[in-house]
Each structure stands twice: as structure tokens, then as C-alpha cells.
Amino acid sequence: MSSTIDEIQDFKGIKTEDIQNFKGKYPKQLWYLFFSEMWERFSFYGMRGMLYYFMVHQLLMNDTIANLQYGATQAWVYAFTFIGGLFADKIFGFRKSLFWGGLLMIVGSVILSIDPKNFFFIGVSFTIVGTGFFKPNISSMVGKLYRDDDNRRDAGFSLFYAGVNLGALIGGYICVAVGKGELWDSFIPETLRWNAAFGFAAIVMIVSLLTFTQTQKSLGEIGLSPLSHIDASKRRIYEILTYIGSILIIPVIMVMVSNTKYTDWFMYIIGPVSILYLLYEMRNFSVSENKKLVAAVVFMLFSVVFWAFFEQSGGSLSAFAADNLHNKLLGMELDPNGVNNAVNSLFVIAFAALVGMVWLWMNKRKIEPNTVVKFGLGFLFLAGGFWVFYYTKFFADASGKTSLDLFTFGWFIITFGELCLSPIGMSAMTKLSPQKTQAVIMGMWFLASAYGQYFAGLLGANIAEASENASNLEKLNVYADGYQQLAVYAVIAGIVLIAISPLVKKLMQDVK
């Protein structure tokens, strides 16, 4: 890895202002980051889509424990983005952090492909730490492609989000379908199906990292080390210590992930600590900047609720798909788990750019809803989707299996809620955070997702526990009734957000 001084010399011909003064709808650098993120998300969502099913059917955990384990694993993935963002802000810079994270993710995927049963937790732990260094920093670099007052930013994040979901679509379906033997079973031996499934995640992560390294020169000075002003040898010591520390923490993560009670303690601590750290940083900012940070925290808190419901996809909805859905979608025979993992991403790809263009169209006519109202709309769409999941119970047969078509329609509705919240939320974090703390704020945004994942596991475990020892038809009714309750709570959250939008808008000041 070249030194930061060498990097500055390589990129000194491209100024950030030149990048930000692009013509048209999107800067060309956005496409490079799009493809790098696309392959990384193939790896991540491929792994994510396999977790619950693999734990139940290969590691032989019961449904309740598997839900808790899934929530803990995903919580750690997103919680570590806060730590990764902190080290990027203070030591690595976005680029070096991304590269190091990518390497760790590759190692984790390779370990899992060698022996997923015996090396499950160590492989997952490498992936957790790697994602923490990779994920928040590529999103932060997208934000740097735009001036603070550029109204094309939301559209850019929507396109970037389509890249996220293109990878999630392919990886989310292929990996679990290969592992289950529903895809390519004629030439992948039964004993190697799960090895191959995890191996795909390793291969595409290598492609992601190569894509970034071969295109990063176009980013100019964006993402370089924040320590370029200090002595090179001292900077190198800080970087080496960070490398060593991130390796040494992996056994600790392994113990914490494999014992969910430790995850409980961690989640009790990390949230309050991150808020205290933000308060500490706020001492150095103006009143205006601090108001924006308060608004950012409001968005984070509501996003916890959103992701707690949405991320049933990897837990209780995964069990629902495996046990309670027919395998026909529009007359085609498809794996229900693969559909559950991937169809949301398909809809995002189909509609993300369109939604982005709608925001631009509304902006030109001065009727675009502000970010808070967009968040509120996101919850209302989420509620609509979970109401459809509830309604599937009325289409069930005597065996407790129901319509995959109707289930997929539920994901269609939820997708618009996600498009109102997730890319807009990432964009808002980059607009509301001061320059010096942008990666930390983006990390806190993903930390909010960690809490969402954690609570998703708890909710899924409660539903699974309520349906324990039930018939398949009784189990369907328990799950469906649980989804109805989540729909009601989502409506309440959406109404509250829209009601407080004038107050939050004042905190945001000039940020739209």
C-alpha cells in the first residue's frame, strides 16, 4: 500500500472542485464506486441470505436461537461500521480503510468456503470487521462527489443504492439457492454446495476490490489520509497499530458473536458511548452545526425502528419463506428463500433511478417533500408491505403454505418505503455532518442499523418462540399476526415523523 504522500502526488492533478462541478445528472466517479459497491454487496447479501438457513439446517440451531444469532451477527456487522468510520476519520482516510476492509472480507469468505461448519464463527468475524472498515467509507466518498448545496445529491445516492441492490439481487438469490441445492445442483457436488456458496462471496469481493484500486485515481484528493500533515514515519506507526488492532479484535468478536448475551451487553454500551462521543465532538462546532447534528440523531433513532421491522427479511421472514410459501412466482418455479432475499433488490433496481428522477422533477417545481416527510412516507409504505404479509394467511392451504405472489407484492410495497428512507438517509448524513466528522456520522447511521438488526433478531425470536411446537398452519397464523402488529407500529411511527417534520426542518436549517 503506497504512502499517503505518494497518493497525494498521484492525484494532485485532479481537484475536488473539478469533480464536484460535473455536468449532467451524475459524476463519472459515481459509476466506479457503484460497481465496487455492487460486487461487495453481492458478497455481503449473499452471506446474509445464507445465515439463518445455514444455522437452522446445517448447524442445527432451533428457530428461536437462530433468530437471536442472526440478529447478533448482523448487529455486529453494522455496529463495527461506527468503529471503521472513526478510524477512517482519524487515521486511515476513506480509501485505505476501504481497501483494508475489503481484504478482511475476502479472508473471511475464503475461511467459510473451506469449512463453513467448523469455521463458521471465525469466518463471520473476519467479515464483520472487514465490513466495518469498508461500508461507511465508500458511502462517504459518494457524498464527497457533490457540493453541499447540490440538489443532485439525493438522485446520486439513489443511483448508488441501485448498485447496492444489483449486487444484493444476484448474491441474495444465487448463494442460498446453491447452498440448498436449488441451483446448479447438477455440477456442484452435494457435499460441496455450501463451500461453493461461500466461495462465490469470496470471488466477487476480489472483483470489488480490484474495481476500486483500478479506478481510485479519478477521485483526486477525496478519501486520502487525514494525517497527511504529520511526519510519514509517525503516520505509518498509527496505521500499523490499526492493522494489528483490527486483527487482534477478531477473536474477541468471535466470542461475542457466538454468545448472544455478550452482544446484549455490547448493544447496551455502544449506543450511549457513541452519543457521548458525538457530544464531545460537538464542543468544537458552531450552534448551527450542532443543530444539524441533532437532526441527524433524530433520523438515526427512527431508522432503528424501520430496520428492526425491515430486517425480518433475514430472520422470521426467512423461516416463513422456507416453511409457509409455495415455490411458484408468476407461474415460474423459484426457491422461496431466494425470492425473499432477492426480490426487494430487484424492485430497488427497477425503481431507484425513477424515484431519484421524481425527486429531481419535484425539486424543479418546488414541491419536493423535505427529508423528514420522506422518512415518514417510508414508514407508511413499510406498514403497507407488512399488512400484505399478514394478509397472506387468508390464502393459505391446509398444509400452511400460502401465495408467493402475494408475498412478493408485499416486498414491492416495502421497496418504496426503503427508497424513501435509506438512500435519502445516507444523503442526509453527509449533508448534516461537519467535514471533520463525516465518516463517524455515517458510521453512527450504520450503528442505528445495527440496533435495528439487533431488535429484528429479538422480534423474530419472539415470533418463533410463540410458534414453537405448532403445526405449519398454526405457525403461519402466528407469524402473520406478528406482521400485522408491526404494520400498526410502522403507521404510528410514520405519522409521528410527519407531525414533527416542521421542528426537525428548523434544526436542519438550509439542508433540504
C-alpha positions in Angstrom: 0.0 0.0 0.0 1.6 3.3 -1.1 2.1 6.1 1.4 -0.3 9.0 1.7 2.4 11.4 0.3 2.7 9.2 -2.8 -1.0 9.2 -3.1 -1.2 13.0 -3.0 1.4 13.3 -5.7 -0.5 10.8 -7.9 -3.8 12.7 -7.5 -2.6 16.3 -7.3 -3.8 17.0 -10.9 -7.5 16.4 -10.0 -9.1 18.9 -7.6 -12.2 18.1 -5.6 -13.8 21.2 -7.0 -13.4 19.9 -10.6 -15.1 16.7 -9.6 -18.0 18.5 -8.0 -18.5 20.8 -10.9 -19.6 17.9 -13.2 -22.2 18.3 -15.9 -25.3 16.2 -16.2 -27.1 14.2 -13.6 -24.2 12.1 -12.2 -20.4 12.4 -11.8 -18.4 9.7 -13.6 -16.7 8.7 -10.4 -20.1 7.6 -9.1 -20.2 4.8 -11.6 -16.8 3.5 -10.4 -18.0 3.5 -6.8 -21.3 2.0 -8.0 -19.6 -1.1 -9.4 -17.2 -1.6 -6.5 -20.1 -1.4 -4.1 -22.2 -3.7 -6.3 -19.8 -6.6 -6.0 -19.2 -6.0 -2.3 -22.9 -6.1 -1.7 -23.1 -9.4 -3.7 -20.7 -10.8 -1.2 -22.4 -9.3 1.9 -26.0 -10.1 0.9 -25.1 -13.5 -0.3 -23.6 -14.2 3.1 -26.5 -12.6 4.9 -29.1 -14.6 2.9 -27.4 -17.8 3.9 -27.0 -17.1 7.7 -30.4 -18.1 9.1 -31.0 -21.1 6.8 -27.5 -22.4 7.4 -27.7 -22.0 11.1 -31.0 -23.9 11.3 -30.3 -26.7 8.7 -26.5 -27.1 8.9 -25.6 -26.0 12.5 -28.9 -27.4 13.7 -30.0 -24.4 15.9 -33.6 -24.1 16.7 -35.6 -21.2 15.2 -35.6 -19.0 18.3 -31.8 -19.3 18.8 -31.1 -18.8 15.1 -33.1 -15.6 15.1 -31.2 -14.3 18.1 -27.9 -15.4 16.5 -28.8 -13.8 13.2 -29.7 -10.5 14.9 -26.5 -10.6 16.9 -24.3 -11.3 13.8 -25.9 -8.5 11.8 -25.8 -6.1 14.7 -22.1 -6.6 15.0 -21.7 -6.1 11.2 -23.3 -2.7 11.4 -22.0 -1.7 14.8 -18.5 -2.1 13.6 -19.1 0.5 10.8 -19.1 3.1 13.6 -15.6 2.0 14.6 -14.5 1.7 11.0 -15.8 5.3 10.3 -13.9 6.6 13.4 -10.6 5.1 12.3 -11.1 6.4 8.7 -11.8 9.9 10.0 -8.8 9.9 12.4 -6.1 7.7 10.8 -6.7 5.8 7.5 -8.8 8.1 5.3 -11.7 6.6 3.4 -9.6 4.8 0.7 -7.1 2.9 2.8 -9.9 2.0 5.2 -12.0 0.6 2.3 -9.0 -1.4 1.0 -8.2 -2.9 4.3 -11.8 -3.8 5.0 -12.1 -5.5 1.6 -9.1 -7.7 2.3 -10.5 -8.8 5.6 -13.8 -9.6 4.0 -12.1 -11.7 1.4 -10.2 -13.7 4.1 -13.5 -14.3 6.0 -15.2 -15.6 2.9 -12.3 -17.8 2.0 -12.3 -19.3 5.5 -16.0 -20.0 5.3 -15.6 -21.6 1.8 -13.0 -24.0 3.2 -15.1 -25.4 6.1 -18.3 -23.5 6.8 -19.5 -25.7 9.6 -16.3 -25.8 11.7 -15.0 -22.3 10.8 -18.4 -20.5 10.8 -17.9 -18.0 13.6 -14.3 -17.2 12.8 -15.2 -16.6 9.1 -18.1 -14.4 10.1 -15.9 -12.4 12.5 -13.4 -11.5 9.8 -16.3 -10.4 7.6 -17.8 -8.3 10.4 -14.5 -6.3 11.0 -13.9 -6.0 7.2 -17.4 -4.6 6.6 -16.9 -2.1 9.3 -13.9 -0.6 7.5 -15.4 -0.9 4.0 -19.1 0.1 4.2 -19.3 3.6 5.8 -16.4 4.9 3.8 -17.5 4.2 0.3 -20.8 5.9 1.1 -18.9 8.9 2.5 -16.9 9.1 -0.7 -20.1 9.3 -2.7 -21.1 12.3 -0.6 -17.8 14.0 -1.4 -18.6 14.0 -5.1 -21.2 16.7 -4.5 -21.0 20.3 -3.2 -23.0 20.8 0.0 -25.7 22.8 -1.9 -26.0 20.4 -4.9 -29.6 19.3 -5.2 -28.5 16.3 -7.4 -27.1 14.6 -4.3 -30.3 12.6 -3.5 -30.5 11.4 -7.1 -26.9 10.3 -6.9 -27.4 8.3 -3.7 -30.5 6.7 -5.2 -28.4 5.5 -8.2 -25.7 4.3 -5.9 -28.3 2.5 -3.9 -29.3 0.7 -7.1 -25.8 -0.6 -7.4 -26.0 -1.8 -3.8 -29.2 -3.7 -4.7 -27.9 -5.1 -8.1 -25.3 -6.9 -6.1 -27.8 -7.9 -3.4 -30.2 -9.3 -6.0 -27.6 -11.6 -7.7 -25.9 -12.6 -4.5 -29.1 -12.9 -2.4 -30.6 -15.4 -4.7 -27.6 -17.4 -6.0 -25.8 -18.1 -2.8 -28.6 -19.6 -0.7 -30.1 -21.4 -3.8 -26.7 -23.0 -4.4 -26.3 -24.0 -0.8 -29.8 -25.5 -0.7 -29.2 -27.4 -3.9 -31.9 -25.5 -5.8 -29.5 -24.1 -8.3 -26.6 -25.7 -10.3 -27.0 -28.9 -8.4 -26.1 -30.9 -11.5 -22.4 -29.9 -11.4 -21.8 -28.9 -7.8 -21.5 -32.0 -5.6 -23.9 -32.2 -2.7 -21.0 -32.3 -0.1 -19.6 -29.0 -1.5 -22.7 -26.9 -2.0 -22.2 -24.7 1.0 -18.5 -24.4 0.3 -19.3 -23.2 -3.2 -21.9 -20.8 -1.9 -19.5 -19.1 0.4 -16.8 -19.3 -2.2 -18.9 -17.1 -4.6 -18.9 -14.4 -1.9 -15.0 -14.5 -1.8 -14.6 -14.3 -5.6 -16.9 -11.3 -6.1 -15.3 -9.5 -3.2 -11.9 -9.8 -5.0 -13.6 -8.2 -8.1 -15.0 -5.4 -5.9 -11.5 -4.6 -4.5 -9.9 -4.7 -8.0 -12.6 -2.4 -9.4 -11.8 0.2 -6.7 -8.0 0.0 -6.9 -8.1 0.4 -10.7 -10.3 3.5 -10.7 -9.4 5.3 -7.5 -7.1 7.8 -9.3 -10.2 9.5 -10.7 -11.2 10.5 -7.1 -8.5 13.1 -6.9 -7.9 14.0 -3.2 -11.1 12.5 -2.0 -10.6 9.9 0.7 -6.9 10.4 1.4 -5.4 10.2 4.9 -6.4 12.9 7.3 -2.8 12.7 8.7 -1.0 14.0 5.6 0.2 16.9 7.7 2.3 14.8 10.1 5.6 13.0 9.8 5.3 10.0 7.4 7.0 7.6 9.9 4.6 8.6 12.7 1.7 8.3 10.4 2.8 4.8 9.4 3.1 3.8 13.1 -0.6 4.8 13.6 -1.6 2.8 10.6 0.3 -0.3 11.6 -1.2 -0.2 15.0 -4.6 0.0 13.5 -3.9 -3.0 11.3 -2.7 -5.0 14.3 -5.6 -3.9 16.5 -8.2 -4.9 13.9 -6.7 -8.4 13.6 -6.4 -8.8 17.4 -10.1 -7.8 17.9 -11.3 -10.7 15.6 -11.1 -13.4 18.3 -13.0 -11.1 20.7 -15.7 -10.6 18.1 -15.8 -14.3 17.6 -16.6 -14.9 21.3 -19.1 -12.1 21.4 -21.0 -13.2 18.2 -21.2 -16.8 19.3 -22.6 -15.9 22.7 -25.6 -13.6 22.2 -25.6 -12.5 25.8 -22.3 -10.7 25.2 -23.9 -9.0 22.2 -26.7 -7.8 24.6 -24.1 -6.1 26.8 -22.3 -4.6 23.9 -25.5 -3.1 22.5 -26.4 -1.6 25.9 -23.0 0.1 25.9 -22.1 1.1 22.3 -25.1 3.3 21.6 -24.7 5.6 24.7 -21.0 5.7 24.2 -21.4 6.8 20.5 -23.8 9.6 21.6 -21.4 10.7 24.3 -18.6 10.8 21.8 -20.7 12.9 19.5 -21.4 15.3 22.3 -17.7 15.5 22.9 -17.1 16.3 19.3 -19.9 18.9 19.3 -17.9 21.1 21.6 -15.8 22.1 18.6 -18.7 23.0 16.3 -20.9 26.1 16.0 -24.5 26.2 17.2 -25.7 25.9 13.6 -23.6 22.8 13.0 -24.8 21.3 16.3 -28.5 21.8 15.4 -27.9 19.8 12.2 -26.2 17.0 14.2 -29.3 16.9 16.5 -31.5 16.5 13.4 -29.2 13.7 12.2 -29.7 11.9 15.5 -33.5 12.1 15.1 -33.2 10.4 11.7 -30.9 7.7 13.3 -33.4 6.9 16.1 -36.3 6.5 13.7 -34.2 4.4 11.4 -33.6 1.9 14.2 -37.4 1.2 14.2 -37.5 1.0 10.4 -34.7 -1.6 10.2 -36.0 -3.6 13.1 -39.1 -4.3 11.0 -37.4 -4.4 7.6 -34.7 -6.8 8.7 -37.2 -9.5 9.5 -36.2 -10.5 5.9 -33.1 -12.3 7.2 -34.8 -13.8 10.3 -38.5 -14.6 10.7 -39.3 -13.9 7.0 -36.6 -16.4 6.1 -38.3 -19.1 8.2 -41.7 -18.0 6.8 -40.3 -18.4 3.3 -38.9 -21.8 4.0 -42.0 -23.3 5.6 -45.0 -21.3 4.5 -44.7 -20.3 0.9 -45.3 -22.2 -2.3 -42.5 -22.2 -4.8 -44.4 -20.6 -7.8 -44.0 -16.9 -8.7 -46.0 -15.8 -11.7 -46.0 -19.5 -12.8 -42.3 -19.9 -12.5 -40.8 -22.4 -10.0 -38.4 -20.5 -7.8 -36.8 -21.0 -4.4 -38.9 -19.0 -1.8 -35.8 -18.2 0.3 -34.0 -16.9 -2.8 -37.1 -14.8 -3.6 -37.3 -13.4 -0.1 -33.6 -12.5 -0.2 -33.5 -11.0 -3.7 -36.9 -9.6 -4.9 -36.6 -6.4 -2.8 -33.3 -5.7 -4.5 -34.9 -6.4 -7.9 -37.6 -3.8 -7.2 -35.0 -1.3 -6.0 -33.0 -1.7 -9.2 -36.2 -1.2 -11.2 -37.4 1.9 -9.4 -34.5 3.6 -7.6 -33.4 5.7 -10.6 -37.1 6.5 -11.3 -37.6 7.6 -7.7 -34.5 9.7 -7.9 -35.8 11.4 -11.1 -39.1 12.0 -9.3 -37.3 13.9 -6.6 -35.5 16.0 -9.2 -38.7 16.7 -11.1 -40.5 17.8 -7.9 -37.5 19.9 -6.8 -37.6 21.9 -10.1 -41.3 22.6 -9.4 -40.5 23.4 -5.7 -42.9 20.7 -4.4 -40.3 18.1 -3.3 -41.1 16.9 0.3 -38.3 17.5 2.8 -36.2 14.7 4.2 -38.3 14.2 7.3 -41.5 13.8 5.3 -39.8 11.3 3.0 -38.8 9.3 6.1 -42.4 9.4 7.3 -43.6 8.1 3.9 -41.1 5.3 4.2 -42.8 4.1 7.3 -46.2 4.2 5.7 -45.0 2.1 2.8 -43.4 -0.3 5.3 -46.7 -0.7 7.1 -48.5 -1.4 3.8 -46.0 -4.2 3.0 -46.3 -5.9 6.4 -50.1 -5.7 6.1 -49.8 -7.7 2.9 -47.6 -10.2 4.7 -50.4 -10.5 7.3 -53.0 -10.9 4.6 -51.2 -14.0 3.1 -52.8 -16.0 5.9 -56.2 -15.8 4.1 -54.7 -17.5 1.0 -53.2 -20.5 2.9 -54.0 -24.1 2.1 -54.5 -26.9 4.7 -50.7 -27.5 4.8 -50.0 -24.0 6.0 -48.5 -22.8 2.7 -49.6 -19.6 1.0 -49.0 -17.4 -2.1 -45.5 -16.5 -3.1 -47.1 -14.0 -5.5 -48.8 -12.1 -2.7 -45.7 -12.3 -0.5 -43.7 -10.8 -3.3 -46.2 -7.9 -3.7 -45.6 -7.1 0.0 -41.9 -6.6 -0.8 -42.9 -4.5 -3.8 -44.7 -2.0 -1.4 -41.9 -2.1 1.2 -39.3 -1.3 -1.5 -40.8 2.2 -1.9 -40.5 2.7 1.8 -36.9 1.7 1.7 -36.3 4.1 -1.2 -37.9 6.9 0.8 -35.6 6.3 3.7 -32.3 4.5 3.1 -30.6 6.4 0.2 -32.2 9.7 1.5 -30.8 8.9 4.9 -27.3 8.3 3.7 -27.5 11.6 1.7 -28.8 13.4 4.8 -26.0 12.2 7.0 -23.4 13.6 4.5 -25.3 17.0 4.4 -25.9 17.4 8.1 -22.4 16.4 9.4 -19.5 18.8 9.5 -16.5 17.9 7.4 -14.3 16.6 10.2 -16.8 14.1 11.5 -18.5 12.8 8.3 -17.2 9.2 8.5 -18.2 9.0 12.2 -21.7 10.2 11.5 -22.0 7.8 8.6 -20.8 5.1 11.0 -23.4 6.2 13.5 -26.0 5.9 10.8 -25.0 2.3 10.2 -24.8 1.8 14.0 -28.5 2.7 14.1 -28.9 -0.1 11.5 -27.1 -2.3 14.0 -29.7 -1.6 16.6 -32.3 -2.3 14.0 -30.7 -5.7 13.2 -30.4 -6.4 16.9 -34.1 -5.7 17.6 -35.1 -7.6 14.5 -33.5 -10.7 15.9 -35.4 -10.2 19.2 -38.7 -9.7 17.4 -38.1 -12.7 15.2 -37.1 -14.8 18.2 -40.4 -13.8 20.0 -42.4 -14.8 16.9 -40.5 -18.1 16.6 -41.0 -18.8 20.3 -44.7 -18.2 20.1 -45.0 -20.7 17.2 -42.8 -23.4 18.8 -44.3 -26.9 18.5 -47.2 -25.6 16.4 -48.4 -27.1 13.2 -47.4 -25.4 10.0 -50.8 -23.8 9.6 -50.7 -22.6 13.2 -47.2 -21.3 12.7 -48.3 -19.3 9.6 -51.1 -17.6 11.6 -48.6 -16.7 14.4 -46.2 -15.2 12.0 -48.9 -13.3 10.1 -50.4 -11.9 13.2 -47.0 -10.7 14.3 -46.6 -8.9 11.0 -49.9 -7.2 11.5 -48.7 -5.8 14.8 -45.5 -4.5 13.1 -47.7 -2.8 10.4 -49.6 -0.9 13.1 -46.4 0.3 14.8 -45.0 1.4 11.5 -48.1 3.5 10.8 -47.7 5.2 14.2 -44.0 5.9 13.6 -44.8 7.4 10.1 -47.5 9.7 11.5 -45.2 10.9 14.3 -42.4 11.7 11.9 -44.7 13.7 9.6 -46.1 15.5 12.6 -42.7 16.6 13.9 -41.3 17.5 10.4 -41.6 21.3 11.0 -39.4 21.1 14.1 -36.8 18.8 12.6 -36.8 21.0 9.4 -35.9 24.0 11.6 -32.9 22.0 13.1 -31.8 21.2 9.6 -31.8 24.9 8.6 -30.6 25.2 5.0 -30.4 21.4 4.4 -33.4 20.3 2.3 
